[in-house]
């Protein structure tokens, strides 16, 4: 949450910074700002609001060959001009941009910096004053000394008027990468900020720093030990961040799902042996047979995908499997069992809570597989092995194609593990064929978008909604409710359908619609009874189903193609994305940038 970009080289830094901030805005859009060194002066331009407003109000003479920029998601202090980054010291010589949280900021303000004059409510300003308090040191040494005093997570970039040829950067728990060019270098919190300038990047590790100059860079640890870093090629393209004619990124990414799923499956299905091949999984058949439990960890939509994934794994492997929110996991001092496989899900690969859970498991001797969409990300590197989604960059804050691709990845993993254990070749072949059919079936659902958009209008008129389902359908309901509240701001709750009569049914009325997930499976009759319960109390009902049976008396039925029972959640979730999208569109919401949210949650 929050984005960093920086440039040092022979051209004007300001256009590079502005373009980078526009590409990073999905990571935070409460406020934005830039600082550049020009003609012996440190120029800072920042303001609350979106990056477009920052650019529109920029002074015409704002230019310089060294600069840093930031787009913010507020943690300490409201989104105001004063709280926007960059932050400077009292002498207006040092500028800092920062992602993360300095946990002992108040303590440092009251002790080490008791005489400093602060102009913001932020924790970040502490860094500027700490660095400035050591004017006798080279910038990198002053930054290093300051960081040894702070506690918490950070990704920072610093410039100093007295040493105007460099940027000093550091990371601990918040992503920072270097962009390598010819006669110029860049820094960013995400490779998306750099795609038009370079695809050669260096990823910093925790407690690592770097000094960037126009003609080179060097890296070292927070303990001043040199490190060796070689550039790698970032797997992003210039066109991946275009809207391609769609009104917004969410709509584009919903419609990219047939291709995203096809990529997730590519080269991974083995018809001959009716199984899935996953090159990143370092588990021998002996390892798989020794497993006694599987635990899946994730946050938000990743957690809901993990619930669906755990259900898939348990049903196919007969290994007990469950999912838990990564944000709570390490705080309950979990027992890490040697015969348990842990799986961490993070679309960005930088989710702080998920990363912390991975580190806790490894610290206690456990093994973790990563399911991520971003090669080279911190979670991917910490896990060492796992599954890449290959969904392509996802810009909209609301997860769509990465959610679907994650469930597909779990289907592949479940098939791979299941064929080693209890799944026979006939069932394996059945699932391989069903997986191969998914891209075309998703495209078929998307072709019916107009009908779903009409149904969404009734949801847009409601102030609250229920989503219910049973077993696999419940996981779909959870994600559907999440989507609706994220982007339309309509209150939505998901429940197991059988739980309606244990409390929530008291709220069912003609003003609160219920979306009922009705898979064509052994629970069909029970789901029909749930629909009848709601209709008996005059509650509007939208049914999402792959059953050929018609459901009488409901307000709308959204049908998806038939697939194997294990894969039904993948298809049943697609209409719910479009329902939320078109409800938000009808209400005039900022779909790609929902209020109070950001794409990559890199703070606790």
N, C-alpha and C positions, 0 to 999 in steps of 0.2 A: 504494500500500500504506500503510495508516494513513488515518484519517479525522479531519477537523477540523470543528467546528461552533462558532459563537459567536453571542451575542445581546446587543444593547443597546437598551433601550426602557423602557416604563412598566410592564411586567408581570414576573412572576417568571421569571427566566431558566432555572431548574433544570429544569422540565418540558420546555422547548424543547430544552435540551441533551440530556436523557435520550432524548427521542424521536428527535432527530437522530442520536445515537450508535447507537441501535438500527437505524436505517435505513442507517447507514454501516458496520455491523459486518462486512459482507462484504468490506470493504477491509482488515480487520485485526482480530484478535480474541484477541491474546495478553494484553492488559491494557487498561484504560480508566480515565478520570478526568475530573474537572471542577474548575474554579476559579471562584469567584464573589466579587464585592465586595459586602459587606453591612455596614452600620452601622460604617464605619471599620475594617473588618477584611477580610483576604483569606482566604477559606475554601477549602481544597483537600481533595477527597475522591477517592482513586484506589486501585486495587488490581489485582493480577494476575487474569486470568480474563476471563469474558464480561461483557457489559454488564448482563445480568440480575442478576449477582452484585453489581455496582457499585450498581445501583438498590436492591436488597434491603438493602444495608448502609448506605445513605445516612442521615446524621443527620437527624432530623425538622426541625431548625431550619436546614437548609441552604437558603438562599434569597438572592436578590439580583437586581437589575435589570441587571447587567452580568456576563457570564460567558463562559468558553470551555471546550470539551470536546474529548476526543481518544480514539480507539480505535486501538490500536497493533499493528503487525506488527514484531517485534523485528529490529533490525539491530545496534545497539551495546548489548550487555548482554542478559542473559537476561530472560524475562518475569517480573519480580518487582514487588512493590509499589513498591520504591524506584525502579525504572527506568521505571515507568509515568509517562505525562504527565498533567497539566501539571508542568513543572519550575519551581522558584522560586529566587530569589537568596537570599543569606545573611540578609538582613533580612526575608525573607518579605513583600516588598512587590510584587514583579514576578513574574508567571506567564506561561509560554510554552508553547504547543503547536506541534509541528513535524512536518512530513512531509518526507522527503528525507534526505540525508546531508551533514554538515559534514565535508569531507575533511581539513581541517587542524585538526580539533578537538584532537588530541594535541599538536600544535605550540603551539596557543594556550594549552592548559592549562599547558605547560611554560614559556611566556614571558610573555605579557601577563597571564595569570591565575595566575601562580606562587604568589601569596599567598591565592588563593580556596580556600574549603573546599567540596569537592564531596561530594555525598551519593549519587550514582548513577554508573553506568558509561557513561551515554549521551553522545553528542555534543551533544544538545540543551541540556543544562545549561550548556554553554559560552555559549550565547546569553543565557540569563538573567543570568549573571555579567557578560558584556560590556555588556549594557544597563544593569545596575545600577551599573557603574563610572563612569557619566556622570550623576550625580544632578542636576547643574545644568541639564541640557537638558530641553526638552519631550520627551515620550515618543517622538513620531515621529522627532525628531532623534536621540535616543539609539539607537533601533532602526536608523535609517539608518546612523549611524556604526558600529554593531556589524556590520551586514551588509557594510559596505565592507571589513571585516577578514577575513571568512570566505570560504572557497572551497567550492564544491559546490552541491548542489541543495537548495532549501527552499521550502516553503509554510508560513508561520507566522502565528499570531495571538497578540497580546500584550496583557495588561492590567496596570495599575499602580495600586496603592492610592492613590498621591498624585494621580492624575488619573483619578478613578473614573467619569468620564462617557464613556469612549471605549474602542474597541478599535483597535489598530494592526495591520495585516496587510501581508504582502509575499509575492511569489512569484518564484522563479527555477528553472524546470525542474520544478516540482511544482504541480498545479492549485490555484487559489484563486478563488472567485467570491463576489460580494457579493449578498445578497438585499435587495431594496428594499421597504419597507413604509411604512405611515402612522404616524409617530411611533415607529417602531422599525426597526432594521436588523439584518441577519444576515450571517454569513460561514460558508462551508462549502467543503470540497474537492470536493463533488459536489452537484448540484442535488437529488438524492434526499432530502437532509437537510432540505430547505426546502419540499417540495411541499405540506404542509398549512398553510403560512403565507404564501407568496407565490410567484408564478410570474415575477416581474420580477427579472432578474438582470443583473449586470455581471461580465464575465470580465476578470480582470487578465492582463496580458501579463508576460513575463519581465522582471525588473529593474524591476518596478512595485510601488508601495506604495499603501495607502489608510488613511484615518482614518475610522472609523465612529462617529457619535454618534446619539442617538435621532432627531434632526430632520434629519439629512443625512449626506452623505459627500463626501470629496474624494480625488482620486487624483493621484499624481505619480511621477516616475521616481526611481530610486535616486540620481540626480544632482540631485534636488530641483527638476526641471522639471515644472510642472503639466501634467496630461494631461486630456483631455476624454473622458468616458465616458457613454454613454447606455444605459439599461436595454433589454434585449431580453426576449422571452417565452421562458421555458424550455419545451421541448417534452416535458413530463412531466405525468402526471396522478396524482391521489391514489390511484386504484384500481390503477395499474400496479404498485404495490409490495405488493399484497395477494396471499395465496396462493390465493385463489379456491377454497377447499375442498380443495386438494391438500395432501398431507402435508408437502411441502417445495417450495422454489422450483425445484429442478432438474426435478422431475416436472412441475410446472406449465409450465415453459419448454419441455420436450420436447414437451408436448401443444399448445403454442402455435405449433408450427412450420408447420402448414398455413396459419394466418392470417399468420404472419410472412413466409412465402414469397409469399403472395398480395400482401402489401403491397410486397414487394421488386419484384414484377413489375408492379404497378399503374401504368398509364399509360406503360409503357416498351416494350411490344411493339407493333409495327406490322405488321399482317397484310398490308396493301396492298403494302408494299415488302419484306415478309419479313425484317424486321430489328428491331433494338432501338434505341430512342431514349433517350439518356442526357443529360439537360440539363446536368449538371455537368461534362461532358467538353468541354474547350475545345481540341479537335483538329479541324482542317479535314481534308477528304479529302487535300489535298496533304501535310499533316503526317503522316497515317497512311501514305501511300505512301512517305514518306521514311524511315520507321522501319527500323532494321536489327537492333534487339535490344530485348527487354523483360525487365526485371529486377524481380522481386517480392520484397518484404522484409516480414518479420513475425517474431513470437516465439511459441513454444508452438503452440497450436491455430491461431493466425493464420498461422504459417509452414506448417503442414500444409495449410491452406486455400489458401495461396499456391502450394504445389506442385501441387495439383489445378488451380488457376487457370492456372498457367503451362502445364500440359499442355493444357488447353482452348484457350488462346490459340494455342499453337504448332500444334495440330492443325487449327485453323480458319483461321488467318491465314498460316501457313507462315513466320512471323517467328520466329527463334530466341528462346525464352523459358525462363527458369529462375527458381528461387526460392532465397533465401538467408536465413539467420537474421540479423535486424537487429542483434542483440546483438554479432555478430562483424564486421559489415560495415565500420564506419568504422575499425576497428583495423588493417586490412590495407592502409590507404592506397589505397582503390579507385580505379581509373581510371574517370573519369566521361566517357562518350562522348556527343557532341552528338546522335547519331542513335539514342540509347537512351532508351526511356521507362521511368521508374522508378515503381513502384507500392508504396505503403506501406499495410499493413493494421494497424489497431488498433481493436478493438471499443470500447474506452473513449475512444480518441483522445488518451490521456494516457500511453501506454506509453513510459517514458523511453528505452529503447534504440531504439525505432522513431523517436521524435522526434529523437534525436541523429543517426540515419542520414539522416533527411529534411534536417536542417540541414547535414550534411556534403555531401550531394548539391547542395543549393542554393548552398552556399558555393563549390563548384567549377563552378557554372554549369549544372547539370543541371535537368531538369524532373521534377516528381513529382506523381502523382495519389494522392489519399488514398481508401482504402476504410474507412470508419468508421461506427459506429452512433450516435455522439453529436454532433449538430449543435452548433457553437460550441466544440468541443473544440480543444485546442492543435494536434494533428496536422491537423485539418480546416482550421484557420486558417493554419497554416504552408504547407500544400499549395495552398490557394486554390481548387482544383478537384478533382473526384473523384466518388465514388459514396457516397451515404448508404444504409445497409442498411434503415432503417425497421423493424427487428426489434422495437422497443420495449425498455424497460429489461430488462437481464438481471442478476438479483441473485445467483443461485448462482455460486459461484466457478468451477465447471466450465462451460465454454462449450458450449452445445448449439444453441440457435436462431440465435445469431450465427455459429457455424461454418457451419451449413447455408445461412444467408442470404448469407454471404460467397461461398461456392462458386456460389450462384445469381447473385450480382452479377458474378462472373467469367464466367459463361456469357453473361450479357447483354453484357458488354464484348467477349468473344470474338466473339459474333455481330455486334455493331456494327462492330468492326474487320474481321472476316472478309468482311462484305458489301461493304465498300469495296475489299477486295483480291480474294480468290480464291473466295469462297463464292457460288455461283449462287443464283437465286431459289428453285429447287426445294429445295435443301438448307436454305436460310434458312427456307422455309415449314415444312419438316420439324421444324426446331428450335423454331420459334415454337409449333407445335402441342404439341410435347413439353413445353415450358416451361409452357404453359397448363395442362397436365394434372398438373403436379407437386403442387399443394396437395391435390388429391383422392387422389393416390397415397400421399402421406405419411400422410394420415388413414387410409387403408386399412392401412398398416403398423402404425400406432398401435393400431388396433382389434384387432390380434393380440398385444397386449402379454402376455396371460396365458401363451401358449406360450413367449414369449421369457423370461419370468420363471422358468419351469420349467427352461429350459436354463441360466439364470444360476446356479442352485443348484449345478450341477456345477463351474462356474468358482469359486464361492465356497469350495469344498472344496480348491482347489489352492493351492500356495504360489507358483507361477510359471506363466506362459502365453506362448505364441508367437502372433503375428498375422502372417500372410503373405498376399501378393498380388502380382500382376504389373502393371506399368505403372500404369494408373489404380487398380487394386485395391491397389497398394502404398501409395498416398496414403491410402486408406481404412483400411488396416491400421495405419498410423502413428497416425492419430487414434484408432482403436479401442483400441490399446494405451495411449495417453496417458490416455484416459478411465478405463480399468480401474485403472491404478496411481494416478491422482489421488484417486479417491474410495473405492476398496476397499483400497488399500495392498497389493494383490497385485502382485508383480513381473511386469512384462510387457514383452516386446521385440517390435518389428516388423522384419521382414526382407522384401526382395524374395524371392518364392518360389524363384526360381532359385538364390539364395544359400544355401538350406538345406544343400545337399550340399557347400558350401564351408566348413563349420565347425559351424554351429548344430545340424545333424542329430545331432551327438554327444550333445546334451542331450535329444533326444526320447526319452520313455519313457512308460510307462503312467500316471505320476503328473503329467505335464505336458501339459495340453490345448493344442491348436493351433486357432485360429480362421482358417479359410481363406476368403479373398474370391474368389468364382468368378463373375465377370461372364459373361454370355452373349455372348461375342465371339470373335474369331479365336484367342484364347489359351485357349479352353475345354479343349481336349484336353491342353494342357500343365498347366493347373491340376488337371485330373483326375489326371494323373501325379504331381503333388505330393501330392495326397491319398493316393494309393496308396503312395508312399514312406513317409509318416508312419504309415499303418495297418500297413505291413509291419514296423514297429518298435514296434507295440502302443501307439502314441500316440493318445489320444482326439482326435477331430476334430469341430469344429462348422463347418459350411459355411454361408456367407451368400451367397446367389445370386439371380439373376433368370432362371436357366435353367429351362426346363420339364423338363429331364432329372433323373431321380432319381439320387442319388449313393449307391451301395450301400456298406454297411459302416461308415457314419459314425454318430456318436453323436447328432447332431441336425442338421437342415437348417432354416435360417431363410430363407424366400423373400420377395422383394419384387417388386412389379409390374415389368413390362417397360417400358423406355423406350429412347430413342435412346442409342447407345453413349457419346456424349460426356457425357451427363447421368447415367450409371449411378452414379458416386460419390455423388451427392446422395442417392439412395435407399438405396444399400448401407450408408451410414453410420448411418442411423436405428436399425436393430436393435442396432448396437454401443453406442449411447448407452443403450438400455434394458438390454442385457446388463450393462454396468458399473453402472448404477443398481441393478438388482435384486441383483447380487452384493454390492454395498456394503450394501444394505438387509438382506440375509440375515446379513451380518457385524456389523450394528448400528453402522455407521459414521455419523459426523456428515456427512451427504451435502452439505449446502450450505456447510459450513465445513471442508474437509479440512485435516488438520494441516500446518503449515508453509507453507501457501499463502494467497494473498490475491487478490482479483479484479483490481485494477488495479495493475500493477507500475510504480510511479512512482519507483523508485530503481534505480540501476545494479547 
